[in-house]
Amino acid sequence: MSEETKVVVIGGGYAGVTAANRLTQRADVAVTLVNARPDFVERIRLHQLAGGSDDAVVGYREVLAERIRLVVGTVTRIDAGARVVRLANGDTLGYDYLIYAVGSRSEVPDVPGAAEFAYPLGHLEQAKRLRAALDAAPAGAPVTVVGAGPSGIETAAELAEAGHSVTLACGGSLGPYLHPRGRQAVAKRLAKLGVTVLDGPGSKVTAVTRETVELSGGREIPSEVTVWTAGFGVPDLAASSGLSTDALGRLRTDETLTSVDDPRVVAAGDSAGPSDRPFRMSCQAAGPLGGHAADTVLHRIAGEPATPIELGFVGQCLSLGRQGGLFQFSHRNDVATAFHIGGRLGAKLKEIVCSGTVKQLAREAAKPGSASWTWSKDNERRKAVQAKETAVKPPKRTEPAA
């Protein structure tokens, strides 16, 4: 009987759960998933938790294969040399392979008052804290959402639909990812919900107080509750453990998602930085990256060469309250096209995406290896990576003539 291969997955989000489930294709692989919470958090529903329309939580037993060991705890260090991870409670876990899927988090910048008075919305506890603050605020109290990316737009719409008086401080363009037509549709929907959109020059937040928000244009607006959705970073676990990271802190990997420092460490999701060309932080990328990270480990166990990641995008899906939404289509290289679907159909598509993501995790748990993302490939990225690899290769050594 062959000896079991121990694989530890750090992080129980979309990428980590996908990876852990997929690893169970082999009966001789013992999988341990380490996560800080005992439940799976639907991060793409955190704005709904804040608005009161969903709890954004699913039991792990609904999305995780039965034979996966779940350890509720926080990893404080990776000792790659000893192949051990150290937990905050003092325990250690040994591994043969490690999948690094710690995800991303809200990053409150060095803006005066932001850390003290703003409410980030990057994880479950932050969303609950925001919900409590909104519940405690007087009726009609002004709410400011800072940041006009997907999280900011969705939060502003959700809170406005719930009856709050919302201002969206964009700090630049509304929905920078969107095509101008999609942006126009979002602006129209937000206006219908009563959201005041402050965009363009002068809309950057420069200070936050208990009751106001100051903008770069010199304007000061009242804000009983300030929600901060601008900017994301990643935990510093890899860097503090001595592993190579990019400027944002993502684990630097090759195209197979393997760490440039250690072939036993593989990354997935928002915390992966393949070839210094990371994919957009998103649920859309997390699943395929988690699946590919697992495939890389399985190839290594089988003594086979790991394959490079090939991932293209289809667009960006936004909820605009419960009755509206927008599906912004894109080219495979993640550049928005002129085509979008909005209105109630857009809302239905967004809900199908959200519920379908959990169902896909459950399917992979029941039938590991069944998920496939081969239909979505970004050939432009592949060419760019290959060109970079060719450029940095040392010239062929020529033997001196006899």
C-alpha distance (Angstrom), angle and dihedral (degrees) to the residues before:
residue distance angle dihedral
M1 . . .
S2 3.81 . .
E3 3.79 120.3 .
E4 3.80 117.9 -105.6
T5 3.78 120.0 -104.4
K6 3.79 111.4 -134.5
V7 3.80 117.0 -140.8
V8 3.79 121.9 -177.8
V9 3.80 118.7 -162.7
I10 3.81 115.2 -161.0
G11 3.78 110.8 -153.6
G12 3.79 130.2 33.9
G13 3.79 101.0 -144.1
Y14 3.80 127.9 110.9
A15 3.82 94.2 -64.7
G16 3.80 96.6 41.3
V17 3.81 95.5 48.0
T18 3.80 91.9 46.4
A19 3.81 90.5 50.8
A20 3.80 94.6 45.9
N21 3.81 93.3 49.5
R22 3.78 93.5 46.6
L23 3.80 91.9 52.1
T24 3.81 90.5 63.5
Q25 3.80 89.6 75.9
R26 3.80 84.9 94.6
A27 3.79 117.6 62.1
D28 3.81 90.6 -154.4
V29 3.83 93.8 61.0
A30 3.81 117.1 93.3
V31 3.80 108.8 -155.7
T32 3.80 124.9 -159.8
L33 3.80 120.2 -174.8
V34 3.81 116.6 -160.1
N35 3.79 117.1 -160.9
A36 3.79 134.7 160.5
R37 3.82 93.5 -130.0
P38 3.82 132.9 49.8
D39 3.82 92.5 -132.8
F40 3.78 135.9 57.0
V41 3.80 112.2 -107.2
E42 3.80 118.9 -144.2
R43 3.75 94.4 -144.1
I44 3.79 92.4 -175.3
R45 3.81 87.3 64.6
L46 3.81 99.0 50.8
H47 3.80 91.2 105.0
Q48 3.80 87.1 56.3
L49 3.79 90.5 53.2
A50 3.80 88.8 52.6
G51 3.79 90.4 49.4
G52 3.79 94.6 44.7
S53 3.82 100.7 -115.0
D54 3.85 99.5 108.0
D55 3.81 140.3 13.8
A56 3.85 92.5 -137.1
V57 3.83 91.9 -141.6
V58 3.82 132.2 116.2
G59 3.80 125.8 -179.4
Y60 3.80 112.4 -107.7
R61 3.76 91.4 -129.0
E62 3.81 87.5 66.8
V63 3.81 93.8 57.9
L64 3.81 106.3 21.7
A65 3.80 127.3 79.4
E66 3.79 111.5 -109.7
R67 3.78 97.7 -120.1
I68 3.81 94.0 54.7
R69 3.78 111.7 106.1
L70 3.81 111.6 -131.8
V71 3.80 116.3 -152.4
V72 3.80 114.2 -170.6
G73 3.78 105.7 -149.6
T74 3.78 147.0 89.9
V75 3.79 124.0 -92.1
T76 3.80 110.3 -136.2
R77 3.80 99.6 178.9
I78 3.79 142.6 10.1
D79 3.79 113.5 -144.4
A80 3.80 98.1 -162.7
G81 3.80 93.7 177.7
A82 3.80 92.7 57.6
R83 3.84 93.1 32.6
V84 3.79 91.5 -125.5
V85 3.80 134.7 128.1
R86 3.79 119.0 -150.7
L87 3.80 121.6 -144.2
A88 3.80 129.4 -148.4
N89 3.82 90.9 -113.8
G90 3.81 91.1 58.6
D91 3.82 97.2 -102.1
T92 3.79 122.2 128.2
L93 3.79 132.6 -150.2
G94 3.78 122.7 -156.0
Y95 3.79 121.2 -147.7
D96 3.77 143.5 -176.4
Y97 3.80 90.7 -156.9
L98 3.78 130.8 15.4
I99 3.81 127.7 -155.1
Y100 3.78 111.7 -157.3
A101 3.82 108.1 -152.2
V102 3.80 104.0 148.1
G103 3.81 93.7 143.2
S104 3.79 126.1 -154.0
R105 3.78 137.8 -67.8
S106 3.79 141.6 -158.0
E107 3.77 114.1 -80.6
V108 3.80 115.1 -153.4
P109 3.81 105.1 -158.4
D110 3.75 127.3 -138.3
V111 3.81 93.3 -81.3
P112 3.80 113.9 143.1
G113 3.80 110.1 -100.7
A114 3.82 96.1 3.1
A115 3.80 95.8 109.3
E116 3.81 91.7 47.3
F117 3.79 102.6 40.7
A118 3.82 110.0 19.1
Y119 3.81 125.2 86.6
P120 3.83 115.1 -136.3
L121 3.79 118.6 -152.4
G122 3.79 105.3 -154.9
H123 3.80 103.3 112.2
L124 3.80 142.7 19.0
E125 3.79 99.3 -89.7
Q126 3.80 91.8 49.0
A127 3.81 91.1 51.4
K128 3.80 91.0 50.2
R129 3.80 90.9 49.1
L130 3.80 90.1 51.0
R131 3.80 91.4 48.4
A132 3.81 90.3 53.4
A133 3.82 91.3 49.5
L134 3.79 91.8 50.4
D135 3.80 91.7 48.2
A136 3.80 89.8 51.3
A137 3.81 94.9 48.0
P138 3.82 118.6 99.6
A139 3.79 116.7 -99.9
G140 3.78 110.5 -85.3
A141 3.80 93.3 14.6
P142 3.83 112.5 155.8
V143 3.81 115.8 -101.6
T144 3.81 122.6 -165.7
V145 3.79 122.6 -159.3
V146 3.81 112.5 -161.0
G147 3.80 116.4 -151.8
A148 3.80 130.3 36.7
G149 3.78 101.9 -141.1
P150 3.82 120.3 111.4
S151 3.81 94.4 -72.1
G152 3.79 93.6 48.9
I153 3.80 94.8 46.2
E154 3.81 93.4 46.8
T155 3.80 92.9 46.2
A156 3.80 93.5 48.3
A157 3.81 91.7 50.0
E158 3.81 93.9 44.8
L159 3.81 94.1 50.1
A160 3.81 93.4 44.3
E161 3.78 91.3 51.3
A162 3.81 88.0 50.8
G163 3.80 89.2 58.5
H164 3.80 103.8 -95.2
S165 3.80 123.8 136.9
V166 3.81 100.7 -118.4
T167 3.79 134.6 -169.3
L168 3.81 118.6 -172.7
A169 3.81 112.2 -150.9
C170 3.79 103.3 -161.8
G171 3.80 101.2 -175.5
G172 3.80 86.6 -147.6
S173 3.79 130.8 -13.2
L174 3.78 124.8 6.9
G175 3.82 106.8 -112.5
P176 3.83 98.9 -7.9
Y177 3.81 91.0 -164.0
L178 3.79 94.1 56.7
H179 3.79 128.0 95.8
P180 3.84 110.9 -113.8
R181 3.81 89.3 -105.5
G182 3.78 91.8 52.3
R183 3.81 90.3 45.7
Q184 3.78 90.2 52.9
A185 3.80 90.9 51.6
V186 3.82 91.3 50.6
A187 3.81 91.8 48.5
K188 3.80 90.6 50.9
R189 3.80 92.4 50.8
L190 3.81 93.3 46.7
A191 3.80 90.1 50.1
K192 3.81 89.9 51.7
L193 3.81 89.1 53.0
G194 3.80 90.3 51.1
V195 3.82 97.2 -109.6
T196 3.80 114.4 153.4
V197 3.81 106.7 -139.2
L198 3.80 117.5 -155.0
D199 3.80 109.5 -171.0
G200 3.77 140.8 152.4
P201 3.82 125.8 36.0
G202 3.77 114.6 -0.9
S203 3.82 95.4 24.3
K204 3.80 97.4 102.7
V205 3.81 114.8 111.8
T206 3.81 110.9 -122.7
A207 3.81 100.9 172.3
V208 3.80 140.3 11.0
T209 3.78 126.7 -155.0
R210 3.77 131.3 179.1
E211 3.80 91.4 -90.2
T212 3.83 107.2 15.8
V213 3.78 146.4 46.6
E214 3.79 121.2 -145.0
L215 3.80 120.3 -149.2
S216 3.80 131.2 -151.4
G217 3.78 90.4 -114.2
G218 3.80 89.5 63.8
R219 3.78 95.9 -103.2
E220 3.80 121.3 134.3
I221 3.80 119.4 -156.8
P222 3.81 129.4 -171.8
S223 3.81 115.1 -107.8
E224 3.78 124.2 174.8
V225 3.82 90.6 178.7
T226 3.81 122.2 23.6
V227 3.82 117.5 -163.9
W228 3.81 116.9 -160.1
T229 3.81 115.5 -152.8
A230 3.81 100.0 147.2
G231 3.78 114.7 114.5
F232 3.78 135.9 7.4
G233 3.77 132.2 -145.0
V234 3.78 136.0 176.5
P235 3.81 131.2 -115.9
D236 3.80 114.6 -89.8
L237 3.81 95.0 -129.3
A238 3.82 94.8 114.9
A239 3.80 94.6 46.9
S240 3.81 93.6 45.1
S241 3.81 88.6 50.4
G242 3.79 92.0 56.4
L243 3.81 97.4 -105.3
S244 3.80 121.2 137.0
T245 3.80 114.9 -98.3
D246 3.79 137.1 175.9
A247 3.80 124.7 -114.2
L248 3.81 91.8 -80.1
G249 3.80 93.9 47.2
R250 3.82 100.2 -102.4
L251 3.79 115.6 146.2
R252 3.79 108.5 -100.2
T253 3.78 111.3 -125.6
D254 3.77 141.9 163.7
E255 3.81 121.9 -112.4
T256 3.81 92.5 -79.3
L257 3.85 86.6 60.4
T258 3.80 90.4 -112.3
S259 3.80 117.6 143.8
V260 3.80 113.4 -102.9
D261 3.82 86.7 -132.4
D262 3.79 103.9 45.0
P263 3.83 131.7 23.7
R264 3.82 89.3 -153.0
V265 3.82 92.5 63.1
V266 3.80 119.9 75.2
A267 3.82 127.0 178.2
A268 3.80 133.2 -145.7
G269 3.79 139.6 178.8
D270 3.80 127.8 5.2
S271 3.83 92.3 -16.7
A272 3.83 94.3 60.1
G273 3.81 120.8 97.0
P274 3.83 107.1 -174.4
S275 3.81 115.1 -168.6
D276 3.82 89.8 -16.7
R277 3.82 86.1 -73.4
P278 3.82 102.1 102.1
F279 3.76 121.4 -171.8
R280 3.78 121.3 -115.3
M281 3.79 111.0 -78.2
S282 3.78 102.2 -107.4
C283 3.78 145.9 122.5
Q284 3.81 85.9 -112.0
A285 3.80 90.7 65.2
A286 3.81 97.5 34.4
G287 3.81 97.3 70.6
P288 3.82 96.8 49.3
L289 3.82 91.6 43.1
G290 3.81 90.7 50.4
G291 3.78 90.8 49.1
H292 3.78 92.4 48.0
A293 3.80 92.7 48.0
A294 3.80 89.1 55.0
D295 3.80 91.2 47.3
T296 3.81 90.0 52.2
V297 3.80 90.7 53.9
L298 3.81 92.3 45.5
H299 3.81 90.7 50.8
R300 3.80 90.4 51.5
I301 3.81 92.4 49.4
A302 3.80 89.5 50.5
G303 3.81 91.3 49.2
E304 3.80 91.8 -114.8
P305 3.83 128.5 131.8
A306 3.79 113.9 -96.7
T307 3.80 116.8 -122.3
P308 3.82 127.9 -129.8
I309 3.79 120.4 -102.7
E310 3.80 115.9 -100.8
L311 3.78 112.2 -170.5
G312 3.77 131.9 157.8
F313 3.78 129.3 178.9
V314 3.79 131.6 -125.4
G315 3.80 99.9 -162.4
Q316 3.77 143.7 -83.9
C317 3.78 126.4 -64.2
L318 3.81 121.6 -153.8
S319 3.77 132.8 -174.2
L320 3.79 113.4 -143.3
G321 3.76 98.2 -168.6
R322 3.79 121.6 -53.1
Q323 3.79 94.3 -64.1
G324 3.77 101.1 46.5
G325 3.77 140.9 42.6
L326 3.76 145.7 154.4
F327 3.79 133.1 -133.0
Q328 3.80 107.4 -161.8
F329 3.79 109.6 -163.3
S330 3.79 120.6 -146.1
H331 3.76 142.6 -172.8
R332 3.80 115.6 -99.0
N333 3.82 88.7 -97.6
D334 3.83 89.3 63.9
V335 3.81 96.8 -105.8
A336 3.80 112.4 136.6
T337 3.81 120.0 -113.3
A338 3.80 127.4 -148.5
F339 3.82 90.9 -102.4
H340 3.79 123.1 94.1
I341 3.79 138.9 152.3
G342 3.78 116.5 -137.3
G343 3.78 143.2 167.2
R344 3.79 122.8 44.0
L345 3.80 91.7 -22.6
G346 3.79 88.6 54.9
A347 3.81 89.0 52.1
K348 3.81 91.1 50.7
L349 3.79 91.7 49.6
K350 3.81 90.7 50.4
E351 3.80 91.2 51.4
I352 3.81 90.7 47.8
V353 3.81 88.4 53.5
C354 3.82 93.2 48.6
S355 3.80 96.2 46.4
G356 3.80 92.1 37.7
T357 3.79 91.5 56.7
V358 3.80 91.7 59.9
K359 3.80 91.1 44.0
Q360 3.80 90.1 52.7
L361 3.80 90.7 53.5
A362 3.81 89.5 50.7
R363 3.82 91.5 48.8
E364 3.80 91.4 51.0
A365 3.80 89.2 49.6
A366 3.81 91.1 52.9
K367 3.80 95.5 39.8
P368 3.82 110.2 20.5
G369 3.78 114.8 -153.5
S370 3.79 93.8 25.1
A371 3.81 96.2 110.3
S372 3.78 115.5 90.6
W373 3.79 132.0 -173.7
T374 3.81 97.8 174.8
W375 3.81 91.3 117.2
S376 3.80 91.5 68.3
K377 3.80 115.9 67.7
D378 3.79 132.4 153.2
N379 3.80 105.5 -147.9
E380 3.80 92.1 -179.4
R381 3.80 91.4 60.4
R382 3.79 91.3 48.0
K383 3.82 90.9 52.5
A384 3.81 91.9 47.6
V385 3.80 92.5 50.7
Q386 3.79 92.2 46.9
A387 3.81 90.7 49.3
K388 3.79 90.6 51.4
E389 3.80 92.1 48.0
T390 3.80 90.8 50.3
A391 3.80 91.6 48.8
V392 3.80 94.6 54.0
K393 3.80 96.6 43.1
P394 3.81 112.3 110.4
P395 3.81 114.8 -114.0
K396 3.79 116.9 -93.6
R397 3.75 112.9 -88.8
T398 3.79 113.2 -118.1
E399 3.76 120.4 -153.0
P400 3.80 115.9 -127.3
A401 3.77 115.6 -104.5
A402 3.79 115.9 -95.4
